[in-house]
Amino acid sequence: MRRAIDLADILPQNPGPDRISFVFEAEASVHFVLLHTRSATSWMNPGCIFACLDAGGSTVDTTMYECVSLDPLKLVEVTGSECAHAGG
């Protein structure tokens, strides 16, 4: 994916290794919720452990995260992702 971004020439030349970060789909869902809801910031704080459930398509994925810091947002997996082929 990083190579595709380079080939698409959408970033300045040599943007630096920290300019682009890739996350797993479940973590991307967490970032989306935090960006688009106000209630998320009322419970999310360092030390908070929470579950993310992605039930869509043909799979149900669950992951547990711990919030390490808010600024910048840093999450670590408490348990590895589990995937069940169910749904759709």
C-alpha positions as CSV (number, residue, x, y, z in Angstrom):
1,M,0.0,0.0,0.0
2,R,2.8,2.4,0.8
3,R,4.3,1.7,-2.7
4,A,0.9,2.4,-4.3
5,I,0.8,5.8,-2.5
6,D,4.3,6.6,-3.7
7,L,3.4,5.6,-7.3
8,A,0.2,7.7,-7.1
9,D,2.3,10.7,-6.2
10,I,-0.2,12.1,-3.7
11,L,2.4,13.1,-1.0
12,P,5.5,15.3,-1.3
13,Q,8.7,13.5,-2.2
14,N,10.3,11.8,0.8
15,P,7.5,12.6,3.3
16,G,9.3,10.7,6.1
17,P,8.4,7.4,7.7
18,D,5.9,8.8,10.2
19,R,3.8,10.6,7.6
20,I,1.7,7.5,6.8
21,S,0.5,4.9,9.3
22,F,-1.5,1.8,8.6
23,V,-3.9,0.3,11.2
24,F,-6.0,-2.8,11.2
25,E,-9.7,-2.4,10.2
26,A,-10.9,-2.7,13.8
27,E,-8.6,0.1,15.0
28,A,-9.7,2.2,12.0
29,S,-13.3,1.8,13.2
30,V,-12.3,3.1,16.7
31,H,-10.7,6.2,15.1
32,F,-13.9,6.8,13.0
33,V,-16.1,6.6,16.1
34,L,-13.9,9.0,18.1
35,L,-13.8,11.4,15.2
36,H,-17.6,11.4,14.5
37,T,-19.1,11.2,18.0
38,R,-19.0,13.4,21.0
39,S,-19.8,10.7,23.6
40,A,-16.7,8.7,22.9
41,T,-14.5,11.4,24.5
42,S,-16.5,11.2,27.7
43,W,-15.4,7.6,28.5
44,M,-12.1,7.2,26.6
45,N,-9.1,8.0,28.8
46,P,-5.7,6.4,29.5
47,G,-6.0,3.0,31.1
48,C,-9.5,2.4,29.6
49,I,-10.0,-1.0,28.2
50,F,-12.8,-1.5,25.6
51,A,-14.0,-3.9,23.0
52,C,-14.6,-3.2,19.3
53,L,-17.1,-5.3,17.5
54,D,-17.3,-5.1,13.7
55,A,-20.4,-7.0,12.5
56,G,-20.7,-6.5,8.8
57,G,-20.3,-8.3,5.6
58,S,-19.7,-12.0,6.1
59,T,-17.6,-11.8,9.3
60,V,-17.9,-10.7,12.9
61,D,-14.6,-9.4,14.2
62,T,-13.9,-8.5,17.8
63,T,-10.8,-6.9,19.4
64,M,-10.1,-5.5,22.8
65,Y,-8.0,-2.4,23.1
66,E,-6.4,-0.3,25.9
67,C,-6.1,3.4,25.5
68,V,-2.4,4.3,26.3
69,S,-2.7,8.0,25.6
70,L,-5.1,10.5,24.1
71,D,-2.8,13.1,22.6
72,P,-1.6,11.6,20.4
73,L,-4.1,8.7,20.4
74,K,-2.3,5.5,21.1
75,L,-4.1,2.2,21.4
76,V,-2.7,-1.3,22.1
77,E,-4.4,-4.6,21.6
78,V,-5.2,-6.3,24.9
79,T,-6.2,-9.5,23.0
80,G,-5.7,-10.5,19.5
81,S,-8.5,-10.1,17.0
82,E,-11.0,-12.9,16.7
83,C,-13.0,-13.5,13.5
84,A,-16.1,-15.6,13.0
85,H,-17.5,-16.3,9.6
86,A,-21.1,-15.3,10.2
87,G,-23.5,-12.7,8.9
88,G,-24.3,-11.4,5.4
